[in-house]
Amino acid sequence: MARGPADPEVKAKVLEYLAKVQKAKSRDVAVAIGATKSDVDNAVKELTAEDLVEYLYITTTFICLKGKVQTPD
């Protein structure tokens, strides 16, 4: 089932939270901003498409602001 567009308020809160931390898991972001994980996942998907957020795969999946964390080569 396709989801609609992400809530702009959730997107703004995700960006605000990620500006305060180096990296985070989606569920931790959801708890911190008081949103559901599915709403955060939808927001992150759009923010990734907008090139504002990126996924990090370091033993598990994290999200961070684009370019904020340097991954080992």
N, C-alpha and C positions, 0 to 999 in steps of 0.2 A: 504494500500500500504506500503510495507516494505521499510524502509530507509536503505541506505548503511552505511558503517562504518563512525564514526564521524571523522571530520577533526582534525588531530593531533594538528594543530595550535589553534583551538577553545578549545580543551581539555586543552592545556597548559595555555591558557589565563584564562579559568575557574579556574584552580588550583591556578594560580597567584592571581587572584582577591579574591578567597575565603581565601587565606592566609592573606589578608589585613583586612578582616571583620570577625565578629563572626559568622554571618549567613546572608543569603540573599535569596530573591525570584528569581526564574529563570528569570523572565522578567527584574528584576533589574540588574542581571548579564549580560543579553543580551545587555541592554542599555550601561552599563559601559564598556563592551569590544567591542562594535560595531558589534555585531553579531545578527542574527535573533533568536527569542525565540526557534524556532524549532531546530535550530542548537545547541543551548545551551542544550535543553532538550535531544537531541541525545547524546551529549558529556557527560552530567550528567549520563545518563543511563549507558553508558560504564564505566565511572569512578566509579559508584556505584558497578558495576559488578567486577571491579578491586579492590574493597574495599578501595578506596581512598576518596570517598565522601559518605555522608549518608543523608537521608531525615529526617527532623525533623517535627513532627506533633504537633505544639503548637498553637492551635486555627486556624491555617492555615499551609500550607506546606512551609517549608524553606529547604535550602540545606546548608551544611557546610562541612568542611574537617572532615574526620572520626576522632572521639574522641575529637574534638575541643570544643564542647558544651556538657555540662552535663545536661541531662534532668531530671526533677523531677520524682521521683519514685511514 
